[in-house]
Structure formats: structure tokens, C-alpha cells
């Protein structure tokens, strides 16, 4: 099936451009989509193979147009075949923030990302669905099933005790448009010096702190506490200037932000494990143990989460580390 789709994709591309170079595969991500780079005339473009039975490509195109109207830099869709699930989009290059971090420019890069985040939060469009409390709970269920039950086979009671608290903390925040995967592998420094976002198709109207939690408590990079504190203050100032409804209490905002980060990181770990156990894709195995360690650190700062954090430390972290080691 995969070879047939690649062949069909190449045929579709050749119908659009006569100067086509070969389709060069790009790194596989945590979804059913596949990406390739080729040329359209003189310009480099990215071609997406996004099977229509698993991907709502019409929604992807509508969201791209919505973000671009709001001057949020996401790739323009240049051509599409919705029946086959093929799209050709603008190429933002390869300079992921993941590569740009750690070179002494973290703060200036984060400032660009925060400005984009504020732009996203200013979008109001009925095509963007609501992030429901049911969905937050379903995401935590991914962790419970794939990590606690299937990976290491332990009781889930201490974890079950915190799920309502995590869900309510996420669900009771002011609601804004969120990218929902706002991290260093989905943000790029473009050749023009600006910042661009990809993988925006899961955008929802959800918790105000969610995207900030995604980037400051990134699964793929760890910032210093000082950088995180500075960025929180910077975000609150930008949000206030943009007229967004935030709190004047930086301590309370930080509390909510950290708890939101816990929910998000637990979901991510569950997805990383599911990728391996369900699809035999080990691309994210190396991130599981470091993220679990950082989750515990955050949980220990909040009394409602301390009992579960201590249980994680005593009964979960070592079995997870051992299980991941066997899978690698």
C-alpha cells in the first residue's frame, strides 16, 4: 500500500510541475501522514501524503487560510487532491527551533514564539472546535492504558485520583485558540528571520496556558527555570497589551500553567508508548524517561499531585525505564 501511495503521489506531483525532482522523504512524525520535499519550478515545496480516511485535509486547508488571514505564519497550501489525500505546501525549511535552541539565543527565539502565540490566541473562527473536558480526560486515558496498563502492568488508582483535578484545571481557564502542538519540532526559523509553525491541523479553542505549557515545558528540550520565569512574565505582558483576558497574579498563572503542562506531558508519554506498542514506531522512545522525570518534578510542586508523584517515583519510573530499555 505504501509503495502504491508513493507512486500515486509522484504521478500527482508530475501533473503539477514539469521540473519535478525526486520526492525526498522527510523525517517521520507521530501521525499517519508522510512528507516529501521536491521542487515546483525554482522553489522548494513540501508534498504531504495524508490519507483521507485518517486526515481531514479540507479542515487543514481551511485552518491554513484562517491562520494566514490572522498573519500567523503557517505554510500556504499550493495545490491539493482531497480525494487522494495529497497536498503541496510552502516549504519553511529545516531550521527547527529544536536545532536553534542551546546556541545562546533561547530568549530571543522564545520572544518570536511568544509573539506568534499571542497572534494565534487572537484568532476567533467558528471552524475551530472546542477543547472539551471529555477530550482532556480521553488524553489522560491514553497514558493510563498504554503506559500504566500495557507497558508496565500496574494498578492505576493513584493516577485515577488526579485525573479530575488535571481536567478541571485545564477546563476552567479562559478559552482562546490554541495550536495544540506548539513545540520546538513544529516551529521553525524561516530564511527571512521570522518564525513559522507547522502541524497546526489539530488547533482547538482551549486553555489559555496550553500552548505556553507546550513550548516552555517541551518534551524535546529543557529550559532553565530562569528562562521559564522570564518567558511567563513576557507572555503575561504581551497578552495584556493584546487585550487578552489573563490574570494579574503571576504566581497563580504559573500554578495553572504547570498543572496544564503535567496533563500535556502525560498525554505525550502515552502517545509515545502507543506509537511503539501499536505501530512499532520507536521514534519517540528516547523521550519517555526524561519527560516522566520532569513530570514528577512539576507534580511535586503542587500538593494535589504530590501523592501521585511519589507513587510515580516509587512504583512507575523504574519499570517504565526498564520497559523502554527492552523496547529500544
Protein Blocks (a to p, Z undefined) as FASTA:
>chain_A
ZZmmmmmmmmmmmmmpmkbccddddddddbfbdcddddehjbccddddddfklccfklmm
mmmmmmmmnopacdddfbdcfknopacdddebjadfklmgonopmmmmmmmmmmmmmmmm
mpccfklccddfklmmmmmmmmmmmmmmmmnopafklmmmmmmmmmmmmmmpccdddehl
acfklcccdfkopacdehkllgccddfklmmmmmmmcfkbccdfklmmmmmmmmmmmmmm
nopacdfblklmmmmmmmmmmmmmmmmmmmmmmmmmmnopaklmmmmmmmmmmmmmmmmm
pmklmmmmmmmmmmmmmmmmmmmmmmZZ
